[in-house]
Amino acid sequence: MSITKRFFGTLSDGREADIYTLTNAAGMEVSITTYGGALVSIKAPDKLGRMSDVVLGFDSLYDYENSGGSLGALVGRFANRIAKGRFELDGVVYDKLYINNRENHLHGGKAGFGKRIWTVLEADDSEQPSLVLNYVAEDGEENYPGRLDVTVTYTLGEDNALTLVYKATTDKPTIINLTNHVYFNLGGCASGDIFDHVLTFDAESYLEPREGLIPTGNFVDVEGTPMDFRTPKAIGKDFFADWEHLNVAGGYDHCFNFTGWREQSADDIPLRATVVDPKSGRCLKMYTNQPCVQFYTANFLNNENHPLKNGCPQKKQSGFCLETQVMPDSINHEGFTNCVLRPGEEYSHITTFEFSVEE
């Protein structure tokens, strides 16, 4: 059980970033950089006990700064998309959010939280090593209202479970949707595509997307669609289905709404997803108190000038993301999840990624 620190590099503007590595008694390792709070590496055992890095990422800080895709990064102030960079809150229209995804606002804007240096508040090397990061987004940053004070705690348990706890407060009404954009490949970060990974979701509906992947406002039952993962199914089974909504995203890039999300409280942290790689035997279970998840199969991953770790090429569908969150563009839709945070309230988001093996 330990936590170590090493220098990662210097950004083009002179800011410096470090990497902290958490190690538990079983030998599992999780590395996090202060640049964007990104999960740089997760080394987990396969069915033969061999350790491999199971997340996509880069070897250098330069590549994190200059690549796209938000690999491993904390995403905010509002993860996912806001239509045309516009919303209304308490009668005030905010219409100058940065447009960076067709005609829409994506992942917090031009820089967002994934391009910031986070401050280390605590590095605990106890039985369950943990790292606490903090970032304060000032009122008006990226044209959002309110001074938002955010802490994210990463804890590596003895049971090979990595838990992320997000907390935030504000000094004026604002909107918030935080997540982590880690790309998993349970076969190892250089093992090819993830079509053979077997996924199970506790989700009965998804949000219908229109062009630009903005929700239409319609909730669609997964029954009879390629979105039905209520029983275990290989990710690639229906991937190339001739089906309009899957083709809109170039694959899976959809918001799945968890069963009973309307009644779920912040104190409930149920199992919501299970992914198994049959070859390595690695199993990933995801628990969260969030109402939904953006399931993304790296359809737009294309950083050809920024190779993955150890020089491996970065390819489409070489990883998958489980971005736990509230619904995209929710501020602009009646009947969607609440995304408003007010003074005196505390935003609370908990997600656990638990690793194990199946023979």
Secondary structure, DSSP 8 states (H G I E B T S, - for coil): -EEEEEEEEE-TTS-EEEEEEEE-TT--EEEEESBTT-EEEEEEE-TTS-EEE-B---SSHHHHHH-SS-TT-EE-SB-SEEGGG-EEETTEEE------BTTBEETTSSS-GGGSB-EEEEEE-SSS-EEEEEEEE-TTGGG--S-EEEEEEEEE-TTSEEEEEEEEEESS-EE-B-EE--EE-TT-TTS---TT-EEEE-EEEEEEE-TTS-EEEEEEE-TTSTT--SS-EETTTTTT---HHHHHTTS-EEEEEETTTTT--TT---EEEEEE-TTT-EEEEEEESSSEEEEE--TT---TTS--GGG----TTS-EEEEEES-TTGGGSTTS---EE-TT--EEEEEEEEEEE--
